[in-house]
Amino acid sequence: MKRTREQKDSYWEYVVKMTIIMRDLLIGNKKLEEMRFGEEAMGHNAITGGFQGQRQWTDFLPNGDFSEAMLNSFFDWNGIRASFIFATYSCVHA
């Protein structure tokens, strides 16, 4: 199935936002405190994270491949940093 340019742009925007949210969940984001989300701004002090993917999610929404690549990398939009361990997990029901 071919996607239109608009669909591709929409998916790109979605996965970039998804990546930022995942990162914020792991380590927090001071901007959330400015928005009066004090508890969320602290993050979870996590060293690892996961994304439930495959059929449960990706049949209807973009997958987590970009997010995983960015989070597992030593580099992001803020420059060099320690990488996070971040992976897709899948629950298979028989």
ZAPABA-668576 format. One record per residue: x, y, z of N, C-alpha, C, CB in turn; residue in one letter; chain. Coordinates in nm, 3 decimals. Glycine has a CB too. Layout:
<atom n_u="X" n_v="Y" n_w="Z" ca_u="X" ca_v="Y" ca_w="Z" c_u="X" c_v="Y" c_w="Z" cb_u="X" cb_v="Y" cb_w="Z" rest="A" kette="A"/>
...
END
This chain:
<atom n_u="0.085" n_v="-0.117" n_w="0.000" ca_u="0.000" ca_v="0.000" ca_w="0.000" c_u="0.090" c_v="0.124" c_w="0.000" cb_u="-0.097" cb_v="0.000" cb_w="0.122" rest="M" kette="A"/>
<atom n_u="0.069" n_v="0.212" n_w="-0.094" ca_u="0.145" ca_v="0.336" ca_w="-0.101" c_u="0.081" c_v="0.443" c_w="-0.015" cb_u="0.157" cb_v="0.385" cb_w="-0.245" rest="K" kette="A"/>
<atom n_u="0.165" n_v="0.518" n_w="0.052" ca_u="0.118" ca_v="0.628" ca_w="0.136" c_u="0.138" c_v="0.760" c_w="0.060" cb_u="0.193" cb_v="0.631" cb_w="0.273" rest="R" kette="A"/>
<atom n_u="0.048" n_v="0.854" n_w="0.084" ca_u="0.060" ca_v="0.986" ca_w="0.021" c_u="0.168" c_v="1.065" c_w="0.093" cb_u="-0.076" cb_v="1.062" cb_w="0.023" rest="T" kette="A"/>
<atom n_u="0.211" n_v="1.174" n_w="0.033" ca_u="0.310" ca_v="1.262" ca_w="0.096" c_u="0.256" c_v="1.315" c_w="0.228" cb_u="0.346" cb_v="1.379" cb_w="0.002" rest="R" kette="A"/>
<atom n_u="0.128" n_v="1.349" n_w="0.232" ca_u="0.067" ca_v="1.399" ca_w="0.355" c_u="0.068" c_v="1.294" c_w="0.465" cb_u="-0.076" cb_v="1.444" cb_w="0.329" rest="E" kette="A"/>
<atom n_u="0.040" n_v="1.168" n_w="0.429" ca_u="0.044" ca_v="1.060" ca_w="0.528" c_u="0.186" c_v="1.040" c_w="0.580" cb_u="-0.009" cb_v="0.929" cb_w="0.466" rest="Q" kette="A"/>
<atom n_u="0.284" n_v="1.043" n_w="0.491" ca_u="0.423" ca_v="1.026" ca_w="0.532" c_u="0.466" c_v="1.139" c_w="0.625" cb_u="0.515" cb_v="1.021" cb_w="0.408" rest="K" kette="A"/>
<atom n_u="0.429" n_v="1.261" n_w="0.592" ca_u="0.463" ca_v="1.375" ca_w="0.678" c_u="0.395" c_v="1.364" c_w="0.814" cb_u="0.423" cb_v="1.507" cb_w="0.610" rest="D" kette="A"/>
<atom n_u="0.272" n_v="1.319" n_w="0.814" ca_u="0.198" ca_v="1.301" ca_w="0.938" c_u="0.263" c_v="1.193" c_w="1.025" cb_u="0.052" cb_v="1.265" cb_w="0.910" rest="S" kette="A"/>
<atom n_u="0.303" n_v="1.081" n_w="0.963" ca_u="0.370" ca_v="0.974" ca_w="1.036" c_u="0.504" c_v="1.023" c_w="1.093" cb_u="0.393" cb_v="0.852" cb_w="0.944" rest="Y" kette="A"/>
<atom n_u="0.578" n_v="1.100" n_w="1.014" ca_u="0.707" ca_v="1.152" ca_w="1.061" c_u="0.687" c_v="1.241" c_w="1.184" cb_u="0.778" cb_v="1.233" cb_w="0.948" rest="W" kette="A"/>
<atom n_u="0.591" n_v="1.331" n_w="1.180" ca_u="0.561" ca_v="1.417" ca_w="1.294" c_u="0.522" c_v="1.332" c_w="1.416" cb_u="0.446" cb_v="1.515" cb_w="1.259" rest="E" kette="A"/>
<atom n_u="0.445" n_v="1.228" n_w="1.393" ca_u="0.399" ca_v="1.141" ca_w="1.500" c_u="0.516" c_v="1.070" c_w="1.568" cb_u="0.299" cb_v="1.038" cb_w="1.445" rest="Y" kette="A"/>
<atom n_u="0.608" n_v="1.011" n_w="1.490" ca_u="0.718" ca_v="0.935" ca_w="1.550" c_u="0.818" c_v="1.026" c_w="1.620" cb_u="0.789" cb_v="0.853" cb_w="1.444" rest="V" kette="A"/>
<atom n_u="0.838" n_v="1.147" n_w="1.571" ca_u="0.928" ca_v="1.240" ca_w="1.640" c_u="0.868" c_v="1.279" c_w="1.775" cb_u="0.954" cb_v="1.367" cb_w="1.553" rest="V" kette="A"/>
<atom n_u="0.740" n_v="1.311" n_w="1.778" ca_u="0.673" ca_v="1.342" ca_w="1.905" c_u="0.677" c_v="1.223" c_w="2.000" cb_u="0.527" cb_v="1.385" cb_w="1.881" rest="K" kette="A"/>
<atom n_u="0.654" n_v="1.104" n_w="1.945" ca_u="0.655" ca_v="0.983" ca_w="2.025" c_u="0.793" c_v="0.963" c_w="2.089" cb_u="0.618" cb_v="0.861" cb_w="1.938" rest="M" kette="A"/>
<atom n_u="0.899" n_v="0.991" n_w="2.015" ca_u="1.034" ca_v="0.976" ca_w="2.067" c_u="1.060" c_v="1.074" c_w="2.180" cb_u="1.137" cb_v="0.997" cb_w="1.956" rest="T" kette="A"/>
<atom n_u="1.017" n_v="1.197" n_w="2.163" ca_u="1.036" ca_v="1.298" ca_w="2.269" c_u="0.959" c_v="1.258" c_w="2.394" cb_u="0.990" cb_v="1.437" cb_w="2.220" rest="I" kette="A"/>
<atom n_u="0.840" n_v="1.208" n_w="2.378" ca_u="0.760" ca_v="1.164" ca_w="2.493" c_u="0.828" c_v="1.048" c_w="2.564" cb_u="0.618" cb_v="1.124" cb_w="2.449" rest="I" kette="A"/>
<atom n_u="0.878" n_v="0.952" n_w="2.489" ca_u="0.948" ca_v="0.837" ca_w="2.549" c_u="1.069" c_v="0.884" c_w="2.628" cb_u="0.991" cb_v="0.736" cb_w="2.441" rest="M" kette="A"/>
<atom n_u="1.146" n_v="0.975" n_w="2.571" ca_u="1.264" ca_v="1.029" ca_w="2.639" c_u="1.222" c_v="1.103" c_w="2.766" cb_u="1.343" cb_v="1.124" cb_w="2.545" rest="R" kette="A"/>
<atom n_u="1.118" n_v="1.183" n_w="2.758" ca_u="1.068" ca_v="1.256" ca_w="2.875" c_u="1.023" c_v="1.160" c_w="2.985" cb_u="0.952" cb_v="1.348" cb_w="2.836" rest="D" kette="A"/>
<atom n_u="0.959" n_v="1.049" n_w="2.947" ca_u="0.918" ca_v="0.950" ca_w="3.046" c_u="1.039" c_v="0.889" c_w="3.117" cb_u="0.835" cb_v="0.841" cb_w="2.981" rest="L" kette="A"/>
<atom n_u="1.146" n_v="0.869" n_w="3.042" ca_u="1.266" ca_v="0.808" ca_w="3.101" c_u="1.337" c_v="0.903" c_w="3.196" cb_u="1.361" cb_v="0.763" cb_w="2.991" rest="L" kette="A"/>
<atom n_u="1.365" n_v="1.026" n_w="3.150" ca_u="1.452" ca_v="1.115" ca_w="3.229" c_u="1.388" c_v="1.246" c_w="3.269" cb_u="1.576" cb_v="1.144" cb_w="3.151" rest="I" kette="A"/>
<atom n_u="1.267" n_v="1.273" n_w="3.224" ca_u="1.199" ca_v="1.397" ca_w="3.260" c_u="1.226" c_v="1.509" c_w="3.163" cb_u="1.240" cb_v="1.439" cb_w="3.398" rest="G" kette="A"/>
<atom n_u="1.161" n_v="1.622" n_w="3.188" ca_u="1.175" ca_v="1.739" ca_w="3.101" c_u="1.131" c_v="1.862" c_w="3.181" cb_u="1.092" cb_v="1.724" cb_w="2.969" rest="N" kette="A"/>
<atom n_u="1.222" n_v="1.956" n_w="3.201" ca_u="1.193" ca_v="2.075" ca_w="3.280" c_u="1.079" c_v="2.158" c_w="3.221" cb_u="1.317" cb_v="2.161" cb_w="3.292" rest="K" kette="A"/>
<atom n_u="1.061" n_v="2.151" n_w="3.091" ca_u="0.953" ca_v="2.228" ca_w="3.028" c_u="0.815" c_v="2.183" c_w="3.077" cb_u="0.960" cb_v="2.215" cb_w="2.876" rest="K" kette="A"/>
<atom n_u="0.805" n_v="2.056" n_w="3.115" ca_u="0.678" ca_v="2.008" ca_w="3.169" c_u="0.645" c_v="2.075" c_w="3.301" cb_u="0.683" cb_v="1.855" cb_w="3.187" rest="L" kette="A"/>
<atom n_u="0.748" n_v="2.106" n_w="3.380" ca_u="0.725" ca_v="2.177" ca_w="3.506" c_u="0.671" c_v="2.317" c_w="3.480" cb_u="0.855" cb_v="2.185" cb_w="3.589" rest="E" kette="A"/>
<atom n_u="0.725" n_v="2.382" n_w="3.377" ca_u="0.676" ca_v="2.515" ca_w="3.339" c_u="0.529" c_v="2.509" c_w="3.298" cb_u="0.761" cb_v="2.572" cb_w="3.224" rest="E" kette="A"/>
<atom n_u="0.487" n_v="2.393" n_w="3.249" ca_u="0.348" ca_v="2.375" ca_w="3.207" c_u="0.261" c_v="2.322" c_w="3.321" cb_u="0.341" cb_v="2.279" cb_w="3.089" rest="M" kette="A"/>
<atom n_u="0.316" n_v="2.322" n_w="3.442" ca_u="0.246" ca_v="2.281" ca_w="3.565" c_u="0.223" c_v="2.130" c_w="3.572" cb_u="0.114" cb_v="2.354" cb_w="3.575" rest="R" kette="A"/>
<atom n_u="0.315" n_v="2.054" n_w="3.514" ca_u="0.315" ca_v="1.909" ca_w="3.526" c_u="0.439" c_v="1.868" c_w="3.604" cb_u="0.310" cb_v="1.839" cb_w="3.386" rest="F" kette="A"/>
<atom n_u="0.444" n_v="1.907" n_w="3.731" ca_u="0.562" ca_v="1.889" ca_w="3.814" c_u="0.606" c_v="1.745" c_w="3.829" cb_u="0.538" cb_v="1.945" cb_w="3.948" rest="G" kette="A"/>
<atom n_u="0.512" n_v="1.657" n_w="3.857" ca_u="0.548" ca_v="1.515" ca_w="3.876" c_u="0.600" c_v="1.454" c_w="3.746" cb_u="0.427" cb_v="1.436" cb_w="3.927" rest="E" kette="A"/>
<atom n_u="0.534" n_v="1.482" n_w="3.636" ca_u="0.575" ca_v="1.429" ca_w="3.507" c_u="0.712" c_v="1.484" c_w="3.465" cb_u="0.470" cb_v="1.461" cb_w="3.400" rest="E" kette="A"/>
<atom n_u="0.742" n_v="1.606" n_w="3.507" ca_u="0.868" ca_v="1.671" ca_w="3.471" c_u="0.988" c_v="1.596" c_w="3.527" cb_u="0.869" cb_v="1.814" cb_w="3.520" rest="A" kette="A"/>
<atom n_u="0.968" n_v="1.521" n_w="3.636" ca_u="1.079" ca_v="1.448" ca_w="3.698" c_u="1.116" c_v="1.322" c_w="3.622" cb_u="1.043" cb_v="1.413" cb_w="3.840" rest="M" kette="A"/>
<atom n_u="1.029" n_v="1.271" n_w="3.538" ca_u="1.058" ca_v="1.146" ca_w="3.469" c_u="1.055" c_v="1.030" c_w="3.567" cb_u="1.193" cb_v="1.152" cb_w="3.398" rest="G" kette="A"/>
<atom n_u="1.104" n_v="0.917" n_w="3.524" ca_u="1.103" ca_v="0.797" ca_w="3.607" c_u="1.244" c_v="0.752" c_w="3.646" cb_u="1.033" cb_v="0.684" cb_w="3.534" rest="H" kette="A"/>
<atom n_u="1.345" n_v="0.836" n_w="3.615" ca_u="1.483" ca_v="0.803" ca_w="3.647" c_u="1.519" c_v="0.664" c_w="3.593" cb_u="1.507" cb_v="0.809" cb_w="3.799" rest="N" kette="A"/>
<atom n_u="1.475" n_v="0.637" n_w="3.473" ca_u="1.489" ca_v="0.503" ca_w="3.414" c_u="1.620" c_v="0.490" c_w="3.336" cb_u="1.370" cb_v="0.473" cb_w="3.321" rest="A" kette="A"/>
<atom n_u="1.672" n_v="0.370" n_w="3.333" ca_u="1.790" ca_v="0.343" ca_w="3.252" c_u="1.754" c_v="0.256" c_w="3.131" cb_u="1.898" cb_v="0.274" cb_w="3.336" rest="I" kette="A"/>
<atom n_u="1.631" n_v="0.210" n_w="3.129" ca_u="1.586" ca_v="0.128" ca_w="3.017" c_u="1.436" c_v="0.148" c_w="2.995" cb_u="1.619" cb_v="-0.022" cb_w="3.043" rest="T" kette="A"/>
<atom n_u="1.390" n_v="0.117" n_w="2.877" ca_u="1.248" ca_v="0.131" ca_w="2.847" c_u="1.207" c_v="0.038" c_w="2.735" cb_u="1.215" cb_v="0.275" cb_w="2.812" rest="G" kette="A"/>
<atom n_u="1.079" n_v="0.030" n_w="2.712" ca_u="1.030" ca_v="-0.057" ca_w="2.607" c_u="0.908" c_v="-0.001" c_w="2.539" cb_u="0.999" cb_v="-0.192" cb_w="2.663" rest="G" kette="A"/>
<atom n_u="0.879" n_v="-0.057" n_w="2.426" ca_u="0.768" ca_v="-0.014" ca_w="2.342" c_u="0.692" c_v="-0.138" c_w="2.299" cb_u="0.818" cb_v="0.068" cb_w="2.218" rest="F" kette="A"/>
<atom n_u="0.564" n_v="-0.144" n_w="2.332" ca_u="0.485" ca_v="-0.258" ca_w="2.287" c_u="0.451" c_v="-0.237" c_w="2.141" cb_u="0.357" cb_v="-0.277" cb_w="2.373" rest="Q" kette="A"/>
<atom n_u="0.500" n_v="-0.323" n_w="2.060" ca_u="0.486" ca_v="-0.300" ca_w="1.918" c_u="0.423" c_v="-0.414" c_w="1.844" cb_u="0.617" cb_v="-0.270" cb_w="1.859" rest="G" kette="A"/>
<atom n_u="0.465" n_v="-0.423" n_w="1.722" ca_u="0.416" ca_v="-0.521" ca_w="1.629" c_u="0.265" c_v="-0.507" c_w="1.611" cb_u="0.452" cb_v="-0.661" cb_w="1.675" rest="Q" kette="A"/>
<atom n_u="0.193" n_v="-0.614" n_w="1.613" ca_u="0.053" ca_v="-0.611" ca_w="1.573" c_u="-0.036" c_v="-0.530" c_w="1.667" cb_u="0.001" cb_v="-0.749" cb_w="1.565" rest="R" kette="A"/>
<atom n_u="-0.006" n_v="-0.526" n_w="1.796" ca_u="-0.093" ca_v="-0.455" ca_w="1.889" c_u="-0.096" c_v="-0.305" c_w="1.859" cb_u="-0.047" cb_v="-0.480" cb_w="2.032" rest="Q" kette="A"/>
<atom n_u="0.007" n_v="-0.252" n_w="1.801" ca_u="0.019" ca_v="-0.108" ca_w="1.781" c_u="0.033" c_v="-0.074" c_w="1.634" cb_u="0.138" cb_v="-0.054" cb_w="1.858" rest="W" kette="A"/>
<atom n_u="0.122" n_v="-0.144" n_w="1.566" ca_u="0.165" ca_v="-0.099" ca_w="1.435" c_u="0.071" c_v="-0.132" c_w="1.321" cb_u="0.297" cb_v="-0.155" cb_w="1.406" rest="T" kette="A"/>
<atom n_u="-0.037" n_v="-0.204" n_w="1.348" ca_u="-0.136" ca_v="-0.223" ca_w="1.242" c_u="-0.206" c_v="-0.090" c_w="1.211" cb_u="-0.239" cb_v="-0.330" cb_w="1.283" rest="D" kette="A"/>
<atom n_u="-0.209" n_v="-0.001" n_w="1.310" ca_u="-0.289" ca_v="0.121" ca_w="1.296" c_u="-0.208" c_v="0.250" c_w="1.309" cb_u="-0.397" cb_v="0.121" cb_w="1.397" rest="F" kette="A"/>
<atom n_u="-0.089" n_v="0.241" n_w="1.366" ca_u="-0.006" ca_v="0.359" ca_w="1.390" c_u="0.138" c_v="0.331" c_w="1.349" cb_u="-0.013" cb_v="0.402" cb_w="1.539" rest="L" kette="A"/>
<atom n_u="0.219" n_v="0.436" n_w="1.331" ca_u="0.361" ca_v="0.414" ca_w="1.298" c_u="0.430" c_v="0.330" c_w="1.406" cb_u="0.434" cb_v="0.549" cb_w="1.281" rest="P" kette="A"/>
<atom n_u="0.532" n_v="0.256" n_w="1.366" ca_u="0.602" ca_v="0.171" ca_w="1.463" c_u="0.706" c_v="0.252" c_w="1.542" cb_u="0.671" cb_v="0.054" cb_w="1.390" rest="N" kette="A"/>
<atom n_u="0.776" n_v="0.185" n_w="1.632" ca_u="0.871" ca_v="0.251" ca_w="1.721" c_u="1.015" c_v="0.243" c_w="1.675" cb_u="0.861" cb_v="0.193" cb_w="1.855" rest="G" kette="A"/>
<atom n_u="1.040" n_v="0.206" n_w="1.549" ca_u="1.177" ca_v="0.188" ca_w="1.502" c_u="1.261" c_v="0.316" c_w="1.512" cb_u="1.176" cb_v="0.139" cb_w="1.359" rest="D" kette="A"/>
<atom n_u="1.205" n_v="0.428" n_w="1.469" ca_u="1.280" ca_v="0.554" ca_w="1.478" c_u="1.310" c_v="0.588" c_w="1.624" cb_u="1.201" cb_v="0.669" cb_w="1.412" rest="F" kette="A"/>
<atom n_u="1.210" n_v="0.575" n_w="1.709" ca_u="1.228" ca_v="0.605" ca_w="1.851" c_u="1.337" c_v="0.518" c_w="1.912" cb_u="1.096" cb_v="0.586" cb_w="1.927" rest="S" kette="A"/>
<atom n_u="1.332" n_v="0.390" n_w="1.882" ca_u="1.435" ca_v="0.299" ca_w="1.935" c_u="1.573" c_v="0.336" c_w="1.885" cb_u="1.403" cb_v="0.156" cb_w="1.896" rest="E" kette="A"/>
<atom n_u="1.584" n_v="0.367" n_w="1.757" ca_u="1.715" ca_v="0.402" ca_w="1.701" c_u="1.770" c_v="0.528" c_w="1.768" cb_u="1.704" cb_v="0.423" cb_w="1.550" rest="A" kette="A"/>
<atom n_u="1.685" n_v="0.629" n_w="1.786" ca_u="1.732" ca_v="0.753" ca_w="1.848" c_u="1.766" c_v="0.733" c_w="1.995" cb_u="1.625" cb_v="0.861" cb_w="1.835" rest="M" kette="A"/>
<atom n_u="1.685" n_v="0.659" n_w="2.067" ca_u="1.709" ca_v="0.640" ca_w="2.210" c_u="1.828" c_v="0.549" c_w="2.236" cb_u="1.585" cb_v="0.584" cb_w="2.276" rest="L" kette="A"/>
<atom n_u="1.852" n_v="0.450" n_w="2.150" ca_u="1.966" ca_v="0.361" ca_w="2.166" c_u="2.097" c_v="0.423" c_w="2.118" cb_u="1.942" cb_v="0.232" cb_w="2.091" rest="N" kette="A"/>
<atom n_u="2.087" n_v="0.531" n_w="2.045" ca_u="2.204" ca_v="0.600" ca_w="1.992" c_u="2.273" c_v="0.682" c_w="2.101" cb_u="2.164" cb_v="0.690" cb_w="1.875" rest="S" kette="A"/>
<atom n_u="2.398" n_v="0.718" n_w="2.077" ca_u="2.471" ca_v="0.808" ca_w="2.167" c_u="2.446" c_v="0.955" c_w="2.131" cb_u="2.621" cb_v="0.776" cb_w="2.163" rest="F" kette="A"/>
<atom n_u="2.358" n_v="0.980" n_w="2.037" ca_u="2.336" ca_v="1.115" ca_w="1.988" c_u="2.187" c_v="1.142" c_w="1.975" cb_u="2.406" cb_v="1.137" cb_w="1.853" rest="F" kette="A"/>
<atom n_u="2.146" n_v="1.262" n_w="2.010" ca_u="2.010" ca_v="1.306" ca_w="1.978" c_u="2.013" c_v="1.455" c_w="1.949" cb_u="1.911" cb_v="1.274" cb_w="2.095" rest="D" kette="A"/>
<atom n_u="1.898" n_v="1.518" n_w="1.945" ca_u="1.888" ca_v="1.658" ca_w="1.906" c_u="1.958" c_v="1.752" c_w="2.004" cb_u="1.743" cb_v="1.697" cb_w="1.894" rest="W" kette="A"/>
<atom n_u="1.998" n_v="1.703" n_w="2.121" ca_u="2.071" ca_v="1.784" ca_w="2.217" c_u="2.221" c_v="1.757" c_w="2.212" cb_u="2.020" cb_v="1.758" cb_w="2.357" rest="N" kette="A"/>
<atom n_u="2.265" n_v="1.667" n_w="2.126" ca_u="2.407" ca_v="1.635" ca_w="2.113" c_u="2.441" c_v="1.499" c_w="2.169" cb_u="2.490" cb_v="1.740" cb_w="2.182" rest="G" kette="A"/>
<atom n_u="2.569" n_v="1.479" n_w="2.201" ca_u="2.617" ca_v="1.350" ca_w="2.251" c_u="2.566" c_v="1.328" c_w="2.393" cb_u="2.772" cb_v="1.343" cb_w="2.247" rest="I" kette="A"/>
<atom n_u="2.527" n_v="1.204" n_w="2.420" ca_u="2.477" ca_v="1.166" ca_w="2.553" c_u="2.493" c_v="1.016" c_w="2.569" cb_u="2.327" cb_v="1.208" cb_w="2.571" rest="R" kette="A"/>
<atom n_u="2.473" n_v="0.968" n_w="2.691" ca_u="2.471" ca_v="0.824" ca_w="2.713" c_u="2.347" c_v="0.765" c_w="2.647" cb_u="2.474" cb_v="0.790" cb_w="2.866" rest="A" kette="A"/>
<atom n_u="2.362" n_v="0.648" n_w="2.591" ca_u="2.246" ca_v="0.588" ca_w="2.524" c_u="2.153" c_v="0.525" c_w="2.626" cb_u="2.291" cb_v="0.482" cb_w="2.421" rest="S" kette="A"/>
<atom n_u="2.028" n_v="0.512" n_w="2.587" ca_u="1.929" ca_v="0.440" ca_w="2.665" c_u="1.916" c_v="0.300" c_w="2.605" cb_u="1.790" cb_v="0.515" cb_w="2.666" rest="F" kette="A"/>
<atom n_u="1.880" n_v="0.205" n_w="2.685" ca_u="1.847" ca_v="0.073" ca_w="2.634" c_u="1.696" c_v="0.076" c_w="2.612" cb_u="1.891" cb_v="-0.044" cb_w="2.734" rest="I" kette="A"/>
<atom n_u="1.655" n_v="0.066" n_w="2.487" ca_u="1.514" ca_v="0.079" ca_w="2.454" c_u="1.481" c_v="-0.022" c_w="2.345" cb_u="1.478" cb_v="0.225" cb_w="2.410" rest="F" kette="A"/>
<atom n_u="1.378" n_v="-0.102" n_w="2.366" ca_u="1.347" ca_v="-0.207" ca_w="2.271" c_u="1.197" c_v="-0.227" c_w="2.258" cb_u="1.413" cb_v="-0.338" cb_w="2.312" rest="A" kette="A"/>
<atom n_u="1.158" n_v="-0.286" n_w="2.145" ca_u="1.021" ca_v="-0.327" ca_w="2.123" c_u="1.002" c_v="-0.464" c_w="2.186" cb_u="0.986" cb_v="-0.328" cb_w="1.971" rest="T" kette="A"/>
<atom n_u="0.893" n_v="-0.481" n_w="2.252" ca_u="0.858" ca_v="-0.615" ca_w="2.299" c_u="0.722" c_v="-0.648" c_w="2.243" cb_u="0.860" cb_v="-0.625" cb_w="2.455" rest="Y" kette="A"/>
<atom n_u="0.700" n_v="-0.774" n_w="2.226" ca_u="0.575" ca_v="-0.817" ca_w="2.165" c_u="0.513" c_v="-0.927" c_w="2.249" cb_u="0.599" cb_v="-0.865" cb_w="2.020" rest="S" kette="A"/>
<atom n_u="0.386" n_v="-0.916" n_w="2.272" ca_u="0.313" ca_v="-1.020" ca_w="2.345" c_u="0.239" c_v="-1.104" c_w="2.242" cb_u="0.213" cb_v="-0.957" cb_w="2.450" rest="C" kette="A"/>
<atom n_u="0.274" n_v="-1.228" n_w="2.234" ca_u="0.209" ca_v="-1.317" ca_w="2.138" c_u="0.114" c_v="-1.408" c_w="2.216" cb_u="0.314" cb_v="-1.401" cb_w="2.058" rest="V" kette="A"/>
<atom n_u="-0.010" n_v="-1.407" n_w="2.175" ca_u="-0.111" ca_v="-1.491" ca_w="2.239" c_u="-0.146" c_v="-1.607" c_w="2.147" cb_u="-0.238" cb_v="-1.408" cb_w="2.275" rest="H" kette="A"/>
<atom n_u="-0.147" n_v="-1.725" n_w="2.201" ca_u="-0.177" ca_v="-1.844" ca_w="2.120" c_u="-0.327" c_v="-1.861" c_w="2.104" cb_u="-0.116" cb_v="-1.970" cb_w="2.183" rest="A" kette="A"/>
END
